[in-house]
Amino acid sequence: MAENTEISVPNHVAMIMDGNGRWAEQLGKPRKYGHEEGMEAVRRVTIRASERGIKVLTLYAFSTENWKRPPQEVHFLMQLPIRFFDRFVPELQEKNVRVNMIGFPEKVPASTKKAIYKAMEETKDNTGMILNFAFNYGSRAEIAKATQAICQKVVAGEINVKEINESLIEQHLFTESISPYQDVDLLIRSSGEQRLSNFLLWQNAYSEFYFSDLLWPEFNGDVLDEALLSYKNRQRRYGAV
Ligand code: FPP
């Protein structure tokens, strides 16, 4: 397990940003208004996380199941990375944050992919926190894809079945790109829901969970600090006594 200089700060924090729609509906506004404010919350949390010495912040921005939403909402969600990076890349640069993406790029519109890859390129030399967007991401599909890739190598005679172990599987998951911090240390979900929703199933095997009743647009650095404080007081045993 990769060590942080300050042991009580989690290396990898992953967030399920839930409740944008409900937040907007409470105000009698369209759901997209909630996503808009959700973008501001992403900015606030990213800045605080980078100041706290977190190595990787993974945000569940669009799941493989989110395509089931109404087309106008999907369209709006696909535009968000374009607008987010347009506005915030200078601030990310200032904070030495590097952008990364995990997920299936195939179905993502070209303009959205272009914006994400551009932000990745522009920030590639930054040595601070990795801001890792899970975009068109689904954990079961990720594991199935890794299984296919490994099986192909077996069929091609490149590896022996006996060589398939946890480390080899990890190397074929999207999260290989955030090595050595693939394992989530702290998983945070907003809006009071308490489930994983197909998010980093393998990587969350030993993570600590923190649930907040706040809706995602209400989230900020202080709530992150509360979660970090709670994490600090947990005892992680990884199956030992
Ligand atoms: C869940 O709320 C949120 C999403 C599916 C989208 C997440 C997107 C953001 C937080 C905006 C920032 C994104 C980027 C790329 C900068 P929901 O719509 O499921 O809310 P509900 O459960 O109340 O309906």
Boltz pocket constraint, residues with backbone or C-beta under 6 A from the ligand:
constraints:
  - pocket:
      binder: B
      contacts: [[A, 17], [A, 18], [A, 19], [A, 20], [A, 21], [A, 22], [A, 23], [A, 35], [A, 36], [A, 38], [A, 39], [A, 42], [A, 60], [A, 61], [A, 62], [A, 66], [A, 77], [A, 80], [A, 81], [A, 84], [A, 133], [A, 216]]
      max_distance: 6.0
